[in-house]
């Protein structure tokens, strides 16, 4: 089987590497990154260059395309590939609205009876601010979200009324992504990420992971795209996962189907547990990043055949889950999640055995340099989470570039 992975980040590096480990599978990537290029051919075609990607898939006669980022899905890459007879893992543009429009996503949750926070959508900033003030007066804090795709920077969890009001202006300043805002009641609890493979009607969930969104230790500072993950998550009751599948995942797929939307891809459910009840915070239509870096190291062989089955609408073969613990620590550029400094030379030493360094924001014109906010993901696999965490940070100690930053508490206090 020949598989084309679309994308250039740490998620795509983890996917491409895992797929390449299945017997009889050849992986190519576009555009890829220096880490992927070490084991798979990479073609310099941007993930949003839809026409060129279709030509590449046809000329390379690939058996499956796996789309990593959400943007090409929202733009309709999966639709274009399927129209040419290319099996594609990823929803069409209609299904991708679950991530491309938080207002649409919220409407699907309400139609399907998915447990979620109470929320309203606004296009007028004055009305949004009035609603926020009324919520605050009633003693309820809120979360403000840009409805469009804001690349992980479209959610503001306000601690004060002043922050909440300012969030309206800040998110609208994002442009098209912030034209519509969703204001939700704030839930309080612990979060986990559920990645579920979908073949249009049936589902298969991968092991859960926990993500760390804030930039600084102790969950301080602004939200990011994710500063680290670990799996398994000891504090999760297995019944919560089953409940999430039955109350959050399946109803959404059924609601889409009722609208004539055949969803084939991964459904990422961001879930909050409050008072032993599960609530859906958001849906994403692609594998999480950096959840994928941890989750890929917790599964055995067979991912490529499961993704192909989903793409074709066939029964999903079960993928074995390994009895191992994984910890991923993200190393980011100076300035992240704001304006970052790029072009810093990266030095990579010798990482320990069972540690993989996934490239996320790197380039190699001649020497390896930083090219984005999140630069590398250092992932360690071990028999216990304590050991996986130790190995991950030992791996981080082998990374060096000017201005690098990372959290030191990933995988710490996981039972608290």
Secondary structure per residue as TSV (DSSP state, phi and psi in degrees):
chain	resnum	aa	ss	phi	psi
A	1	X	-	360.0	134.9
A	2	X	E	-108.8	124.7
A	3	X	E	-120.6	131.1
A	4	X	E	-101.3	120.9
A	5	X	E	-101.1	125.4
A	6	X	E	-99.1	124.7
A	7	X	E	138.7	174.3
A	8	X	-	-140.5	10.2
A	9	X	S	-103.7	-168.9
A	10	X	H	-65.2	-35.2
A	11	X	H	-60.5	-45.8
A	12	X	H	-68.5	-35.2
A	13	X	H	-60.8	-46.4
A	14	X	H	-65.1	-41.9
A	15	X	H	-64.3	-48.3
A	16	X	H	-61.2	-42.6
A	17	X	H	-65.3	-43.3
A	18	X	H	-64.9	-44.4
A	19	X	H	-62.2	-38.3
A	20	X	H	-68.2	-17.0
A	21	X	T	-85.9	-8.6
A	22	X	S	-74.5	138.0
A	23	X	T	-57.9	134.3
A	24	X	T	77.2	12.6
A	25	X	-	-107.2	129.6
A	26	X	E	-111.3	131.2
A	27	X	E	-113.4	135.5
A	28	X	E	-124.5	163.7
A	29	X	E	-142.8	150.4
A	30	X	E	-144.5	124.4
A	31	X	E	-81.9	-14.7
A	32	X	-	77.4	-170.8
A	33	X	-	-154.3	174.1
A	34	X	H	-58.8	-30.7
A	35	X	H	-68.9	-42.9
A	36	X	H	-68.6	-37.4
A	37	X	H	-61.6	-17.4
A	38	X	T	-70.0	-19.2
A	39	X	T	-135.9	-5.0
A	40	X	S	-144.9	144.4
A	41	X	E	-62.7	136.0
A	42	X	E	-118.7	136.4
A	43	X	E	-111.0	130.7
A	44	X	-	-76.0	63.4
A	45	X	-	-121.4	123.3
A	46	X	-	-63.7	151.3
A	47	X	T	-65.2	-20.3
A	48	X	T	-98.1	2.7
A	49	X	-	-86.2	74.9
A	50	X	H	-59.5	-48.6
A	51	X	H	-60.6	-42.5
A	52	X	H	-66.6	-35.5
A	53	X	H	-67.3	-37.5
A	54	X	H	-64.4	-44.2
A	55	X	H	-60.6	-42.7
A	56	X	H	-62.0	-46.2
A	57	X	H	-60.1	-39.9
A	58	X	H	-73.2	-43.4
A	59	X	H	-68.8	-31.8
A	60	X	T	-87.1	-4.4
A	61	X	T	52.0	50.8
A	62	X	-	-74.7	151.8
A	63	X	S	-92.1	-16.4
A	64	X	E	-159.4	139.2
A	65	X	E	-114.5	130.2
A	66	X	E	-113.0	115.4
A	67	X	E	-94.0	120.2
A	68	X	-	-80.9	-62.1
A	69	X	S	-77.1	162.9
A	70	X	S	-80.5	-31.0
A	71	X	H	-55.4	-52.0
A	72	X	H	-63.3	-27.5
A	73	X	H	-69.3	-45.5
A	74	X	H	-60.6	-35.8
A	75	X	H	-78.4	-12.0
A	76	X	T	104.2	20.3
A	77	X	H	-59.9	-43.4
A	78	X	H	-61.7	-38.7
A	79	X	H	-61.7	-45.0
A	80	X	H	-64.8	-42.3
A	81	X	H	-65.8	-44.4
A	82	X	H	-64.3	-33.8
A	83	X	H	-65.4	-20.3
A	84	X	T	-99.0	9.0
A	85	X	T	81.2	17.6
A	86	X	-	-96.6	115.5
A	87	X	-	-58.1	129.9
A	88	X	E	-133.5	130.4
A	89	X	E	-95.4	107.2
A	90	X	S	150.6	140.7
A	91	X	-	-71.2	158.8
A	92	X	-	-70.3	175.4
A	93	X	T	-61.3	-30.4
A	94	X	T	-67.2	-47.2
A	95	X	T	-69.1	-30.2
A	96	X	T	-68.7	-11.0
A	97	X	H	-64.4	-17.8
A	98	X	H	-57.2	-30.3
A	99	X	H	-104.8	-35.3
A	100	X	H	-67.5	-21.7
A	101	X	-	-139.9	107.2
A	102	X	H	-67.2	-26.7
A	103	X	H	-65.5	-44.1
A	104	X	H	-63.3	-43.9
A	105	X	H	-59.4	-43.6
A	106	X	H	-64.0	-38.5
A	107	X	H	-65.5	-39.6
A	108	X	H	-63.0	-44.2
A	109	X	H	-57.4	-44.9
A	110	X	H	-67.3	-42.7
A	111	X	H	-62.2	-38.3
A	112	X	H	-87.4	-4.6
A	113	X	T	72.1	27.3
A	114	X	-	-74.0	130.8
A	115	X	-	-64.8	121.3
A	116	X	B	-156.2	169.9
A	117	X	-	-71.3	147.5
A	118	X	-	-65.4	134.3
A	119	X	E	-154.5	163.5
A	120	X	E	-138.2	152.1
A	121	X	E	-103.6	145.6
A	122	X	E	-140.8	143.0
A	123	X	S	-110.3	-23.2
A	124	X	S	-91.5	118.6
A	125	X	H	-62.7	-34.3
A	126	X	H	-62.9	-42.3
A	127	X	H	-65.8	-38.0
A	128	X	H	-63.2	-42.8
A	129	X	H	-67.0	-38.8
A	130	X	H	-62.4	-41.4
A	131	X	H	-64.7	-42.0
A	132	X	H	-61.5	-43.7
A	133	X	H	-62.2	-39.1
A	134	X	H	-66.6	-36.9
A	135	X	H	-65.2	-45.6
A	136	X	H	-63.1	-39.1
A	137	X	H	-63.1	-29.0
A	138	X	T	-86.9	0.0
A	139	X	T	90.6	15.3
A	140	X	-	-112.2	124.5
A	141	X	-	-78.4	162.4
A	142	X	E	-133.2	163.6
A	143	X	E	-118.8	134.0
A	144	X	E	-112.4	130.0
A	145	X	E	-127.3	137.7
A	146	X	E	-74.0	130.0
A	147	X	S	-67.0	-35.6
A	148	X	S	-82.7	179.3
A	149	X	-	-76.5	115.3
A	150	X	-	-115.3	19.7
A	151	X	T	55.8	45.0
A	152	X	T	82.2	2.5
A	153	X	-	-117.6	18.2
A	154	X	-	-103.5	17.3
A	155	X	E	-128.4	127.7
A	156	X	E	-123.4	119.2
A	157	X	E	-95.5	102.4
A	158	X	-	-83.9	136.8
A	159	X	S	-96.1	-23.9
A	160	X	S	-130.0	162.4
A	161	X	H	-61.8	-38.9
A	162	X	H	-61.5	-42.1
A	163	X	H	-63.8	-39.3
A	164	X	H	-65.8	-42.5
A	165	X	H	-65.9	-43.6
A	166	X	H	-63.6	-32.3
A	167	X	H	-59.4	-34.7
A	168	X	H	-59.4	-47.6
A	169	X	H	-67.7	-41.0
A	170	X	H	-63.4	-42.4
A	171	X	H	-74.0	-34.7
A	172	X	H	-68.1	-24.8
A	173	X	T	-69.2	-10.5
A	174	X	T	-71.3	-11.0
A	175	X	G	91.2	-135.3
A	176	X	G	-56.5	-38.7
A	177	X	G	-60.5	-30.1
A	178	X	G	-104.7	14.2
A	179	X	S	-63.5	-37.6
A	180	X	S	-112.8	133.5
A	181	X	E	-115.6	146.2
A	182	X	E	-114.9	124.1
A	183	X	E	-109.4	121.3
A	184	X	E	-121.2	151.3
A	185	X	E	-61.6	140.0
A	186	X	-	-82.3	129.3
A	187	X	-	-95.0	152.6
A	188	X	-	-124.1	123.6
A	189	X	S	171.1	-152.3
A	190	X	E	-118.1	147.2
A	191	X	E	-108.7	151.3
A	192	X	E	-145.2	162.4
A	193	X	E	-110.3	131.1
A	194	X	E	-118.7	117.5
A	195	X	E	-103.3	117.6
A	196	X	E	-121.8	125.1
A	197	X	E	-78.3	136.9
A	198	X	E	-131.0	132.5
A	199	X	E	-107.3	17.3
A	200	X	S	110.0	-31.7
A	201	X	S	-142.5	-37.1
A	202	X	-	-103.9	165.4
A	203	X	E	-136.1	158.1
A	204	X	E	-147.0	116.4
A	205	X	E	-90.8	139.4
A	206	X	-	-85.7	168.3
A	207	X	-	-57.6	143.5
A	208	X	-	-75.9	158.2
A	209	X	B	-138.6	161.1
A	210	X	E	-117.0	134.8
A	211	X	E	-107.6	154.7
A	212	X	-	-116.8	109.6
A	213	X	-	-86.5	-35.0
A	214	X	E	-73.6	151.7
A	215	X	E	-73.6	-31.9
A	216	X	E	-109.5	161.2
A	217	X	T	-52.4	151.2
A	218	X	T	70.7	20.5
A	219	X	T	56.9	46.9
A	220	X	E	-108.2	159.2
A	221	X	E	86.1	-177.9
A	222	X	E	-71.5	159.9
A	223	X	E	-68.6	149.6
A	224	X	-	-126.7	-174.2
A	225	X	S	-76.0	-6.2
A	226	X	-	129.2	126.0
A	227	X	S	-106.6	1.3
A	228	X	E	161.2	161.5
A	229	X	E	-147.8	164.9
A	230	X	E	-146.4	158.7
A	231	X	E	-159.1	140.1
A	232	X	S	-71.9	175.2
A	233	X	-	-113.7	99.0
A	234	X	T	-59.3	-29.1
A	235	X	T	-79.5	-6.3
A	236	X	-	-83.1	129.1
A	237	X	-	-77.2	125.4
A	238	X	H	-53.8	-28.2
A	239	X	H	-64.8	-29.1
A	240	X	H	-65.1	-37.2
A	241	X	H	-66.3	-44.9
A	242	X	H	-60.7	-43.5
A	243	X	H	-63.2	-40.5
A	244	X	H	-62.0	-41.5
A	245	X	I	-61.2	-43.3
A	246	X	I	-80.0	-28.1
A	247	X	I	-108.3	-17.8
A	248	X	I	-116.5	-43.6
A	249	X	I	-83.4	-59.7
A	250	X	H	-59.3	-43.8
A	251	X	H	-61.3	-35.3
A	252	X	H	-66.5	-43.8
A	253	X	H	-62.6	-40.7
A	254	X	H	-67.1	-38.4
A	255	X	H	-65.2	-39.6
A	256	X	H	-64.6	-43.0
A	257	X	H	-61.1	-36.9
A	258	X	H	-64.4	-22.5
A	259	X	T	-93.6	6.1
A	260	X	T	82.4	18.5
A	261	X	-	-101.7	116.2
A	262	X	-	-94.5	100.8
A	263	X	-	-89.6	115.7
A	264	X	E	-128.8	107.9
A	265	X	E	164.5	-155.0
A	266	X	E	-103.7	140.4
A	267	X	E	-111.7	116.0
A	268	X	E	-93.7	118.7
A	269	X	E	-109.5	118.9
A	270	X	E	-86.9	119.4
A	271	X	E	-122.1	135.8
A	272	X	E	-109.5	134.9
A	273	X	E	-104.4	115.4
A	274	X	E	-125.8	119.5
A	275	X	T	53.2	46.4
A	276	X	T	65.3	13.6
A	277	X	E	-114.6	143.5
A	278	X	E	-96.3	139.6
A	279	X	E	-132.0	144.3
A	280	X	E	-88.4	121.3
A	281	X	E	-85.3	-39.5
A	282	X	E	-166.9	160.0
A	283	X	E	-113.0	141.1
A	284	X	E	-122.3	155.2
A	285	X	S	-108.3	18.0
A	286	X	S	-142.8	168.6
A	287	X	-	-61.9	141.0
A	288	X	-	-69.8	154.6
A	289	X	T	-136.1	111.2
A	290	X	T	-104.4	21.1
A	291	X	H	-58.2	-40.7
A	292	X	H	-59.1	-37.3
A	293	X	H	-60.7	-36.6
A	294	X	H	-79.7	-45.7
A	295	X	H	-63.6	-38.3
A	296	X	G	-61.3	-26.8
A	297	X	G	-87.2	1.1
A	298	X	G	-107.5	2.2
A	299	X	B	-119.6	154.3
A	300	X	-	-88.8	-155.5
A	301	X	S	-72.5	157.7
A	302	X	-	114.6	0.9
A	303	X	H	-60.8	-42.7
A	304	X	H	-60.8	-39.6
A	305	X	H	-74.3	-30.4
A	306	X	H	-69.2	-41.2
A	307	X	H	-68.3	-37.4
A	308	X	H	-64.6	-40.3
A	309	X	H	-61.1	-43.6
A	310	X	H	-61.2	-45.0
A	311	X	H	-59.7	-34.6
A	312	X	H	-92.2	-3.7
A	313	X	T	75.3	23.0
A	314	X	-	-94.1	165.9
A	315	X	-	-55.6	139.6
A	316	X	-	-87.3	117.9
A	317	X	-	-69.0	144.2
A	318	X	-	-70.7	140.9
A	319	X	-	-107.2	126.7
A	320	X	-	-66.0	143.4
A	321	X	B	-102.2	129.6
A	322	X	-	-84.6	143.2
A	323	X	S	-83.7	67.3
A	324	X	-	-138.0	161.3
A	325	X	E	-111.4	147.1
A	326	X	E	-135.5	141.1
A	327	X	E	-134.0	132.6
A	328	X	E	-121.0	128.2
A	329	X	E	-115.8	126.0
A	330	X	E	-90.2	132.6
A	331	X	E	-106.3	121.6
A	332	X	E	-115.3	165.9
A	333	X	-	-79.9	159.1
A	334	X	T	-58.5	133.6
A	335	X	T	95.9	-20.2
A	336	X	T	-63.8	138.3
A	337	X	T	-91.8	16.8
A	338	X	S	-92.1	-140.2
A	339	X	S	-73.1	123.3
A	340	X	-	-104.2	155.6
A	341	X	-	-94.0	124.6
A	342	X	-	-109.1	168.0
A	343	X	-	84.2	11.7
A	344	X	-	-79.2	132.3
A	345	X	B	-69.1	136.4
A	346	X	-	-105.8	130.8
A	347	X	E	-109.3	125.5
A	348	X	E	-115.5	117.3
A	349	X	-	-85.3	-158.3
A	350	X	-	-91.5	111.3
A	351	X	-	-83.8	155.9
A	352	X	-	-65.0	162.5
A	353	X	T	-60.6	145.9
A	354	X	T	70.6	21.1
A	355	X	E	-120.4	131.2
A	356	X	E	-119.0	134.9
A	357	X	E	-103.5	111.9
A	358	X	E	-93.2	131.8
A	359	X	E	-84.3	132.6
A	360	X	S	-121.1	-51.6
A	361	X	S	-128.8	68.3
A	362	X	E	-127.2	158.0
A	363	X	E	-143.4	159.0
A	364	X	-	-141.7	68.8
A	365	X	S	-61.8	-43.0
A	366	X	S	-140.9	-45.4
A	367	X	S	-117.7	159.7
A	368	X	-	-73.8	124.5
A	369	X	E	-135.2	164.0
A	370	X	E	-75.7	143.7
A	371	X	-	-140.1	12.6
A	372	X	S	-163.4	-174.0
A	373	X	S	-73.8	-59.2
A	374	X	E	-90.0	118.9
A	375	X	E	-94.4	-51.1
A	376	X	E	-139.0	152.5
A	377	X	E	-119.3	120.1
A	378	X	E	-100.8	113.8
A	379	X	E	-116.3	129.2
A	380	X	E	-121.8	141.7
A	381	X	E	-119.3	133.8
A	382	X	E	-154.1	178.5
A	383	X	S	-73.2	-25.2
A	384	X	S	-134.6	157.9
A	385	X	H	-66.5	-35.7
A	386	X	H	-58.5	-45.0
A	387	X	H	-71.5	-38.3
A	388	X	H	-62.5	-41.1
A	389	X	H	-64.0	-44.5
A	390	X	H	-59.8	-45.1
A	391	X	H	-65.5	-39.7
A	392	X	H	-60.4	-45.9
A	393	X	H	-72.2	-27.2
A	394	X	H	-64.8	-38.7
A	395	X	H	-65.1	-41.1
A	396	X	H	-59.7	-34.1
A	397	X	T	-64.6	-15.6
A	398	X	T	-93.1	1.3
A	399	X	E	-102.0	136.2
A	400	X	E	-146.8	124.5
A	401	X	-	-157.2	154.3
A	402	X	T	-61.9	131.2
A	403	X	T	81.7	5.5
A	404	X	-	-62.3	144.1
A	405	X	B	-139.0	148.4
A	406	X	-	-159.0	158.3
A	407	X	-	-81.8	147.4
A	408	X	S	-103.8	4.3
A	409	X	-	-118.0	20.2
A	410	X	T	-67.3	128.9
A	411	X	T	77.8	10.7
A	412	X	-	-95.8	146.8
A	413	X	S	53.9	46.0
A	414	X	T	-76.0	-15.0
A	415	X	T	-98.4	-4.2
A	416	X	-	-69.5	360.0
